[in-house]
Each structure stands twice: as C-alpha cells, then as structure tokens.
Amino acid sequence: SAISMYILDMDVHSRKWNLIVKGIKSVDNEKEVDTRNEVKLAKKLGIDAERAEATRLSACHRMAQTKDSAIFIRFTDLKDRDEWISNARNLTVADKISISPDMPPKIRPLKTDLLDFRKAMPIDEKHTAKIKHLKSFPYVQMTYGTEQEKSTRTTKKSKFEIMQDLIDFHELPDISVEETVG
C-alpha cells in the first residue's frame, strides 16, 4: 500500500544521518568511548585528524558485541557525514575498510543484489561501477560503463514485491470479534 511505501521512505530518510563502517579492528570488551576514538583516529578513513576530532557524533558504537563487528555512526551535522562518505571514495580494497549509508534491513538485499551483479562484471567494467543511494524507490541504483555508454541498473523487484516483503501477513495476530447483544 501507499502507506507502507511512505513508512519505508520515512525510515530511509531518518537513517540519512547514519553511516556503517566495517573493517576497523576492535579490542576485547571495547567501550563506546574507545570505539568513538578508534573511528576518529582511523587515518585510513582519509579524514584530517583535527577535522575528525571536531566531528560531533550523536552515536558511535559497535553493531554487535562480536570481535571486529561493524560500527554504527550517527552524525549531528549532515555536512560532516557527507565529508566522511566523500572520503570513503578514496578507500581501496587494500584498506579493508568500507563506509556506507545505513539502510533499513528490509531493503539491504536490494543493494546486495547490485553488489553481486558488480562482482560478476569484467574487471575493467567493475571499476566504472558506482552505487548511488536514493531517497525513494528503488532506493539504490548502480551506474557503470564509459561516459559515452553509461548503463543504469536498479533492483529487479517491483514496488509491489517490496511492499509484500514489508507486510508479513503471517505475523499478524488472529483477531476475532465477538458479537455482543445488549
């Protein structure tokens, strides 16, 4: 329904302040303040140390208590988030660090499909592929190819299929209405 898509669009919008960082090593029993310092000191992220220290974060923590799990970062200023995501473009495979916008769990598979498609591309074409996050359906798209022959790819799923994924009828409680006579 339109309401489901609106709710999903709002969820995507509310996550625009967030980034997920993968590849920063953790220490045993890492505290949130230590995670925050690790992120700000990660020179591989390409952020000037002084600028990184000045970045105001409203949240910065590991996504799970497991070793080397991803880090969730919520910025207080979109300008800072945009700078961090822009610098992520300079990361290489050798850095073993990735930075990406946060996405609702129900639409993460859409990005995974595009990444799998990119993985199967010929190496020269793979280097031209860029993933772009969008505010609304289809939420992610990939462009690839030369300037003369750009191609765009989005999810194979329709809006209807995504809504069906969002609405899991099997989880709705069984509601019965009793008739009362007064």
C-alpha positions in Angstrom: 0.0 0.0 0.0 1.0 3.6 -0.3 1.2 3.9 3.5 3.8 1.1 3.6 5.9 2.8 1.0 5.6 6.1 2.8 6.7 4.4 6.1 9.7 2.9 4.3 10.6 6.2 2.7 10.5 7.8 6.2 12.7 5.1 7.6 15.2 5.7 4.8 15.0 9.4 5.4 15.6 9.0 9.2 18.7 7.0 8.5 20.3 9.7 6.3 22.4 10.8 9.3 23.9 7.4 9.8 26.9 5.6 8.3 28.1 2.0 8.8 31.8 1.4 9.0 33.3 -2.1 8.5 36.9 -3.2 8.9 38.1 -1.3 12.0 39.6 -3.8 14.4 38.2 -4.0 17.9 39.7 -4.8 21.3 38.3 -7.1 23.9 35.5 -5.5 26.0 35.6 -2.4 23.9 33.7 0.5 25.4 31.7 3.0 23.4 34.2 5.8 24.1 37.0 3.5 22.7 35.0 2.8 19.6 34.4 6.5 19.1 38.2 7.2 19.4 39.1 4.3 17.1 36.8 5.8 14.4 38.1 9.3 14.8 41.7 8.1 14.7 41.3 5.8 11.7 43.7 7.6 9.4 42.6 5.2 6.6 39.3 6.9 6.5 41.0 9.9 4.9 39.7 12.5 7.4 42.2 15.0 8.7 42.9 14.2 12.4 41.9 17.6 13.6 38.7 17.6 11.5 37.8 14.1 12.7 38.3 15.1 16.3 36.0 18.1 15.7 33.2 16.0 14.2 30.2 15.8 16.5 28.7 12.3 16.7 25.4 11.7 18.5 26.1 7.9 18.5 29.1 5.7 17.7 29.1 2.1 18.7 29.7 -1.5 17.5 26.7 -3.1 15.9 27.3 -6.3 17.9 29.4 -7.5 20.8 31.4 -9.8 18.5 35.0 -9.1 17.6 35.6 -6.6 14.8 31.9 -6.1 14.2 30.7 -3.1 12.1 30.4 0.4 13.7 27.3 2.4 13.6 27.9 6.2 13.4 25.2 8.9 13.7 26.2 12.4 12.9 24.7 15.6 14.3 25.6 17.5 11.1 25.0 16.2 7.6 28.0 18.2 6.3 30.2 16.0 8.4 28.5 12.8 7.2 28.8 14.0 3.6 32.6 14.7 4.1 33.1 11.2 5.6 31.2 9.5 2.8 33.0 11.5 0.2 36.4 10.5 1.6 35.2 6.8 1.6 35.5 7.0 -2.2 39.3 7.2 -1.7 39.4 3.9 0.2 41.0 1.0 -1.7 40.5 -2.8 -1.4 43.8 -2.9 0.4 42.5 -0.7 3.2 39.9 -3.4 4.1 37.6 -0.7 5.3 34.2 0.2 3.9 31.9 3.1 4.7 28.3 3.1 3.5 25.0 4.8 4.4 22.7 3.0 6.8 19.7 1.3 5.2 16.6 -0.4 6.7 17.1 -4.1 6.9 14.2 -4.9 4.5 15.9 -3.0 1.7 19.5 -4.1 2.3 19.0 -7.1 -0.1 18.4 -4.6 -2.9 21.9 -3.3 -2.5 23.3 -6.8 -2.1 21.8 -7.7 -5.5 23.6 -4.8 -7.1 26.9 -5.6 -5.4 26.6 -9.3 -6.5 25.9 -8.1 -10.1 29.0 -5.9 -9.9 31.1 -8.7 -8.5 30.3 -10.8 -11.7 31.3 -7.9 -14.0 34.5 -8.0 -16.1 37.3 -6.2 -14.1 37.5 -3.2 -16.4 33.8 -2.6 -16.2 33.7 -3.2 -12.5 36.0 -0.2 -11.9 33.4 2.1 -13.5 30.5 0.9 -11.3 29.1 3.3 -8.8 26.4 2.7 -6.3 24.1 5.6 -5.5 21.6 5.7 -2.6 18.3 7.3 -3.4 15.6 8.8 -1.1 12.8 6.7 -2.5 12.1 3.6 -4.6 14.2 1.9 -5.9 16.5 3.2 -3.1 19.8 2.1 -4.7 21.0 2.2 -8.3 24.2 1.4 -10.0 25.7 3.2 -13.0 28.6 1.7 -15.0 30.3 1.9 -18.3 32.1 4.6 -20.2 30.9 8.3 -20.4 29.7 7.5 -23.9 27.8 4.3 -23.0 26.6 4.7 -19.4 24.2 2.0 -18.1 22.0 2.1 -15.1 20.8 -0.9 -13.1 18.3 -1.0 -10.2 16.5 -3.7 -8.3 14.7 -6.4 -10.2 11.9 -6.2 -7.6 8.8 -4.1 -8.2 7.3 -1.7 -5.7 4.6 -4.3 -5.1 7.1 -7.1 -4.3 8.9 -4.8 -1.9 5.6 -4.0 -0.2 4.9 -7.7 0.0 8.2 -8.2 1.7 7.4 -5.4 4.2 4.0 -6.8 5.1 4.4 -10.2 6.6 0.8 -11.4 7.0 1.9 -14.5 8.9 2.9 -12.3 11.8 -0.4 -10.6 12.2 -2.3 -11.7 15.3 -5.5 -13.7 14.9 -8.2 -11.2 15.8 -11.7 -12.4 16.3 -14.7 -10.2 17.0 -17.4 -11.4 19.4 -20.9 -10.2 18.9 -22.4 -8.7 22.0 -26.1 -8.4 22.5 -27.2 -5.5 24.8 
